[in-house]
Amino acid sequence: MTGEGADESTADWAATVERVRDAVRRHSARFEHAIPLIASENLLSPYAKELLVSDFHSRYAEGLPGERYYEGNEQVDEVERICLDLAKRLFRCSFADVRPISGTVANMAVLKALADPGDLVGTCRLADGAHISSAAFGAFGLRGVKPVYYAWDDARMTIDVPRTREILRAVRPKLCLFGLSLFLFPLPVRELAPTLEEVGARGWYDGAHVLGLIAGGEFQDPLHEGCVVLSASTHKTLPGPQHGILLGQTDDAEVTKRLTSGAFPGVTSNHHLHAMAALAVSLAEHLAFGRAYARQVIANARALGQALHERGFDVLAPDLGFTRSHTIAVRVVREGGGEAVAKRLADAGIIANKNLLPGDTSPRHPGGVRLGTPEVTRVGMREKEMAGIAELMDDLLHRGRSPAEVARAAAELKAPFRGVQYCFGAGEAAYRYYDLVGHPPS
Ligand SMILES: *Cc1c(COP(=O)(O)O)cnc(C)c1O
């Protein structure tokens, strides 16, 4: 196949379609046999997944329920109203907007609504775990706002409150973002709230990673600790579709109006109605099963940290039980550095990512790996399996066992855990390729 359209026959294009399907099927099979430890990934429930291939995918619904720009949206309105009610109920808050199509897009909506170009916005440094949204080459740069960095406490892996108070008083940012992609411990929102008020800054929480833990009542509760808005992805610890959300707790009608127009027309036109419908299902399922899920996710992360620590790995924050979230951070300089270790783990069927850690001197050579338990918990693993994963990593990275051998052992460990749990229709094959058409195209 050359990619030059004019020379290809229909049969060639059919073969191309089949190549794509085949690659996705192989991908699914690979994950079915792997130990997936990416902290930002998760699995959809079968009822949520079904909606992704519904006719909602084919439609537009610009505007809000009841005031759309196009006709034909009555059922979309019905579903979006359910989705909004569930979101407000789950987070006990007064405002929700389910139109941002991802966490980054939700962040862009907040920046558009609550900051102007040139404003100062408080955030953590990338090396301390912040997301690229708050980098000059990300959403901050796009909106033209300037970061003000909080002071960081390496040992406790959270914001240093006294030093950050001084920074806020000296610099007086307009908006203060609390959120991380390497999110081990709750951030001191409650402790800093009086200082924010004193300097006239609004609090904004980016809960992309920890949304499902917040909703499960097992982390912090930023909208009741002093933040006016919570932006997030809906597919990390909240095991929903790839989408975004805005949540707010404020009496200030001007703020909610600005957030609403930030979401649309600010940063979306289409809002991926199929994903919005799947989100409604995921929120209802989280109300039913989310507490038990969030508890086990955290228990598993702490168990994995402990087991790796006992096997000689340099897991961060040992004095604090390694984590209070779904994530642990492991400094792997002795094992060859973040990049080499993440690659070697992947060769052995353990999927994780290299990660910058506090104290790393070069952004291009991350000293650590980030490991997360949302997905392994979603398929039913518990503390015992976390010990098994630590043993596999020890075998691979300390005892010289080959990646191929460890991959076989990883597949064995995974074999009983291929059904999605903590949802309606539990036990449905988590990695199933939904083959709607069957035969190869012709
Ligand atoms: C993942 C993440 C995002 C962005 O999420 P997308 O849904 O992938 O756009 C935003 N903020 C933080 C802190 C994240 O970790």
PDBQT file of the ligand as one rigid body, heavy atoms in Angstrom, charges set to zero:
ROOT
HETATM    1  C1  LIG A 501      -4.901  14.246  32.852  1.00  0.00    +0.000 C 
HETATM    2  C2  LIG A 501      -4.932  15.596  33.400  1.00  0.00    +0.000 A 
HETATM    3  C3  LIG A 501      -5.586  16.626  32.731  1.00  0.00    +0.000 A 
HETATM    4  C4  LIG A 501      -6.115  16.542  31.327  1.00  0.00    +0.000 C 
HETATM    5  O1  LIG A 501      -6.846  15.532  31.005  1.00  0.00    +0.000 OA
HETATM    6  P1  LIG A 501      -7.412  15.185  29.563  1.00  0.00    +0.000 P 
HETATM    7  O2  LIG A 501      -8.766  14.695  29.899  1.00  0.00    +0.000 OA
HETATM    8  O3  LIG A 501      -6.486  14.164  29.058  1.00  0.00    +0.000 OA
HETATM    9  O4  LIG A 501      -7.414  16.395  28.716  1.00  0.00    +0.000 OA
HETATM   10  C5  LIG A 501      -5.695  17.852  33.352  1.00  0.00    +0.000 A 
HETATM   11  N1  LIG A 501      -5.158  18.063  34.543  1.00  0.00    +0.000 NA
HETATM   12  C6  LIG A 501      -4.504  17.103  35.209  1.00  0.00    +0.000 A 
HETATM   13  C7  LIG A 501      -3.953  17.419  36.556  1.00  0.00    +0.000 C 
HETATM   14  C8  LIG A 501      -4.344  15.847  34.661  1.00  0.00    +0.000 A 
HETATM   15  O5  LIG A 501      -3.650  14.928  35.289  1.00  0.00    +0.000 OA
ENDROOT
TORSDOF 0
